[in-house]
């Protein structure tokens, strides 16, 4: 499955790099996403299967460190490629890594399954109906969120119809999961108590907060501070650079102490504080203040990333540990599109209201990303100042929203009870 995921990721990358229209690019990104999601999930499942829980934080920190290096280098290299070469190079550059990953996985990840099921049997056990219902309903729900107050009024049929269909579909999906217990897509057994539910909520909000910040902070730099894409990528270095130490420190301490709740609570407190500091960002804010806030944010989110992951596995039943690890990745990934959709709606609605109050066209808010390039050549004056004020108003609304969501995760995390990290290791694979 790991090799298959690598193949999907590589094929998706090739499609994106040669795409000559948006349809092919979208299809390539979808295939690439399937492969990337598989790589992330299967890596965690392998760790859960061969490494005792008490020792897992160290390995998760290694994976997180690799991911963070990519997050640091990616925006800068991507921005430089777009500015100086072609956007296609953002995909071409993946080829060597795909090749290296495939060779390493084929040569070194060698495991024998202790359960012997044929591919046909495994495919029959897959919850295809649940997957179709979930993908369709969740997509519909996100479309409604994206439309609300931006392209259509919240009370319009164009907004309400996909929202209602999405909510009804999600409800039907949950009902189907209860009905199809043995091989359901989302096993209900992992949500067996309030601690588990709270931990998965924290995982989802972690993805929402982290990726909303990584999207809107560079957007702030590019619009309000007139930075280039490359420089905007460099400007978020403090967040990602401090994310790794925060994760490593937590991984070491949780492994030694055998406790994880303190790291979840402290991580969310630090993250919420940092998000609150984002609210003061404007034209006059000193850069040192912005960078300190980003560093604090990196430490907090790094602590949460590792501690919630470990906590979910400590809370779960021994036989559900691998599934709980994959569900951690699922819920964290789930928070990303929700965060982008909700934050986009919040930003555009807030910016539009400010533009209207200042007597400016609201179309600027709908094209806020493309309008950045027009802002850079616009002469200084009252109109430009008013537009920048509208941008700042939109960013403040997003950061207030993210702060509130982060605070909700902090409150919910107090529901998590104490669980032992010393568990018996049940393995479905043996290492060659």
N, C-alpha and C positions, 0 to 999 in steps of 0.2 A: 504493500500500500504506500510505503514511503517513496519507493521508486516511481510508482504510478503518479503520485502527487507531483513529483519532480518533472515527470513527462508532461503533465497538464500545465504546470507553470511555464515550462519551456515552450510548449506549443502556443500558449497564450501570448507569451512574450514575442514570438516570431510573428504572430498575426498582428499584434499592435505595431511592431516595427515596420511592417510593409503595408499597413492600412492606408487606403486612399479615400476612404469615406468614414463617416462617423459610425455607421452600422458595423463595419468590420472592426473598428477600434473598440466599440462597446462589446462586441462578441469576444474579442481577444482579452479584454480586461475581465470579462466574466469567467472565461476559462482560466486565466491567470489567477483569479481570486479563488477558484475551486482548488487549484494546485497549492497556492500559498496557505489557504486554510487547512488543507490536509497536512502539509509539512509541519505547521505549528502544532496542530492537535496530536498527530502521531508521535512527534518528538516527546511531548509531555506524557503520552500514554506509555511509551517505552520506558521513560524514567520511573513512572509509577509501578511498572511491572518488574523492574529489576533492582531498584534502589529503595531501601527502607525509608519510611517517612521522615525519620529523624535526620537523615542525611540528604534528603532531597533539596532543601533550600540552597545548598551550595551549587548543585547542578542547575537549578532554576536560575541562579544568579549568573552562571556562565552563559546560559542561553540569552538571558536578558541583556548581558553585557554585549553579546554579538549583535543583538537587535538594536541596542542603543548606538553602537558604532555605525550601523547602517543608517539610523535616524539622524546622526550627526552629519555624516558625510553626504547622505542622499540629497537633502535640500540644497546644499551648497553646490554639489556637482551638477544636480539637475538644473539649478538656476543658471550656472555657468554654461551648460550645454545649450539651453534654450536661447540664451543671449548671444552666444558666440558660434554655435554650430546649428544643430537642428533638434527639434523635440524628439525625433526618431532615435537619437543617440541615448535618450533616457531609457530606451528598451534594448538597443544594441549592447549597451554596457553590461547587461545582465548575462549575456551568453557565456563568458568565461566562468562566472559563478555557478551557472546551471550545470556546465560541464564538470567542474570540480566537485560540486555537490553530488552529482550522479555517480561519479567514480568512487568518491569516499563512501557513499551509502552502500554501493554495490560490494565494495571490498571489505568494509569494516563493520557494518551493521548486519551481522549474521546471526539470526535467531531461528530456533525451531519451535513451532507451535506445539503445545502439549495437548491441545484439543484438535481433532482431525475432522474438519468439515470441508466438503468440496466447495468450489467457487459457486456452483449452482445452488447449493444449500444455503450458503451465505447470502446470495442475492435474493433468494426466496424469503429469508428472514428480515431483509431490509424493509423498513416502513416507507415504501414509495408513496403511498397515499398521504401519509402524514407530511412527508416532505413537500409534496405538491400543494397541499392545503396551506402549509405554513408559508412557503415562498410566495404564493399568490396573495394570501391575506395580508402578510406583512408588507409586501410591495404596495398593495392598495392603500394600506394605512399610511405609509410614508408619503405616497403621492398626495393624499389628503392633507397631511401636515405641511407639505411643501407648498400646496396651493393656498392654504388658509391665510387670508389677509394680504397675500402677495400678488398672485395672479387672479384670484377670485375672492370675493367676500366670504367670511366664515359661514354665513347663512345661505350661501348659494348652493345649488344642487351639485355643481362641479366640485365643491369642497366636501359637502356632507356625504354624497354618494360613496366615494372611495373610503371615507372614514368609517361609515356604517358597515360597508362590505368588509373592510379590514377587521373591525372589531368582531363582527359576526363570524368571520373566518377564523380568527384566533380562538374564539370561544369554541367553535366546532373542532378546531385542532386539539384543544385541551380535552374535549370530550372524547375524541378519537384516541388520544393517548391513554386515557383511563380504560377505554374499551379494549385496546390492543396492548395489554400489559406485557406479555412475554418479550416482545421484540419492538417496542415502541421507539420512535425517534427520540423522544424526550422522556426517559424513564421517571415515573412519578416517585419511585422509591428513594431517589436522591433528595427529594424535598420532604423528608420524613419528620422534620421538626422546624421550629421557628429559627433556630440557629442557622440551619442550612439555607432557608429562604432568605434570611438577612445577609448571609455571606454571598449568595448569588446576586442579590440586589447590589451589594457593594462592588462586585465584579463588573456588573453592567454599568454602574455609575462611574467606575474607574475608567472604563473605555470611553464613556461619554465625555467626561471632564478632560481627560488627557488629550484626546484628539480634537475636541473643540478648541482647546487652548493652542495646540500645535497648528491649527488652521487659522484662527483669528488673530493671534499675536503677530505672525508674519504679515497677515493682511493689514493689521494696524500699522506696522512699519512701512509697508509699501504705499499705503494711501496717505496716512497722516504725516509720516516722516519722509515720504518721497524716496524710499530706499529701492534699490534694484532687487530683483528676485534673489540674486546671489548674496547680497548684503543682508537681506531679510533672513536668509537661511543661516548666516553667520550670527545674526542677532539672537537667535534662539539657542545658541550653544550653551549658555548657562543652565538652561532647563535640562537639556539632555545630558550634559556632562555631569551634573550633580545627581541625576537620576540613578546612575550606575553605583556610585558610592552609597547612596541611601539604600539601594537594594542589597548590596554586598554586606553592609553592616547588619541589616536585619537578618539576612540568611545565616550569618555566623552566630548571632546572638540567639536566634530561635532554635538553631541546631544545638547550641550548648545548654540553653535554659529549658528547652522543651516546652516553651510557651509562645503563643503567637498573638493573643488578644491585645496586649500592650502595644504591639507594633501597628495593628490595624487602627486602634484609637489614636495613637500619636500621629500616624501617617495621615489620617483624615483631618485631624486638627491642624496640622501644618499645611496640608493642601488647601483647606478652606481659608486659612489665613492668607495664603499666597493669592488665591482667587480674589479675595477681598481687596488685596493691594492692586490687582489689575484694574479695579474700578477707577483708580485715580489717574490712570494713563491719559495724557492729553498732550497738546503741543508744548506745554511748559515743563512737563515732568523731566527731571534730569535722568540721563541715561543710566547712571549708576543705580538709581532707585529701581528702574525697570529691570536691570540685570540682576539685582539682589532679589527682587520679587520672583524672577524666573528661576533663580538658583534655589530659593525656598520651595517653589513649586516642584522642581525636579526632585529634591530630597523627599518631599511628602509623597509624591506619586510613586517614586521608587520603593518607598517603604510599603505602600499599599499593594503594589503589584506583587511583591513576593509574599507578604504576610497573608493576604486574602487567598492566594493560591494554596499556600500551605494549610491555612485554616479550613478551607473547603475540604481538603483531603483528610484532615484530622477529624472533622465533623462527620464525614461520610462513613457508611458501613464498610468494612474491609473488602467485601465482595464488589462494592460499587466504586472503589477508589479510582480506578482507571476512567470509568465513565464520568465521575465527578470532575476529574482533571480536564477531560475534553469539554464538559459543560462549562467549566470556568472559562476556557477559551471562547466557547460559543457565546456566553453572556457578555464577555468583555467586547467581543466583536459586534455583538448586537447593539451595544451602547454607542458604537461609532456612527452608524447611519442615523440613529435616533438623535444623537447630539447634533450632527450636521443639519438634519432637517429642522429640528426645533430651533436651533441657534440661527439658522438662515431666516426662518420666519420671524423670530424676535428681532433680528438685526434690521431686516427690510421694513418691518412695521414701524419700529422706532425711528429709523432714518426717514421713512416717508412722512411720518407725523411731524418731524422737525422741519423737513423741507417744505411741507404745507404751511407750517406756522411762519416760515421765513419767506413765503411767497415764491418758492422755487418749484420746478416741475418734479413730480414724484418718480418720473421715469429714471432719474439718476439713481435712485435706490434699487430699481429693478436691474440696472446695468452697472451696479456699484463696482464690480471687479474690472470690467472693461473701461469704466470711466476713469480709473486711476491714470491711464496713459494720457487722457485728455487733461487731467489735473496738472500733470507735470509740465505741460507747455502753456498752461493758462497763466495770464499775467496776474501779478499780485493785485488784489483789490477787494472790495466789499463782497463781491459775488463768490470769489474763491474762498474767502474766510468763512462765509456762511455755509458753503458746501462742506468745508472741512469740519465745521461745527456740527453739521448733520452726521457726518461720518463718526465723529467722536461720540455723539449721542447714541448712535447705533451700537458702537463697541461697548459703551457703558451698560447698555441694556443687556447685551450678551454676557458680560462679565458678572453682572448682578444675578442673572439667571444661573450661571455656572456656580457662583458662590452659594446660592440657595440650594442647588442640587447637591453640591458637595457637603453642605451642612446637613442635609437630610441623610446622607450616607453615614456621617459621623453619628447622628442620633440613632439610626437603625442599627449600627454596629454594636451598640451597647446591649442589644438583645442577645448577642452571641454568648453562649455559656462556655465554660472551661471544658476542654477535651484533651485527652492524652495524645501525645505524638508518638508514643511507643506502641506500634501496632504490628501484628503478625503480617508478614509479606506473603500474599497469595499471588502466584504468578501464573500467567497463561502461556508464557514463553520461557524457553531456556536459551542461554547465551552459548554460542558455539565457542 
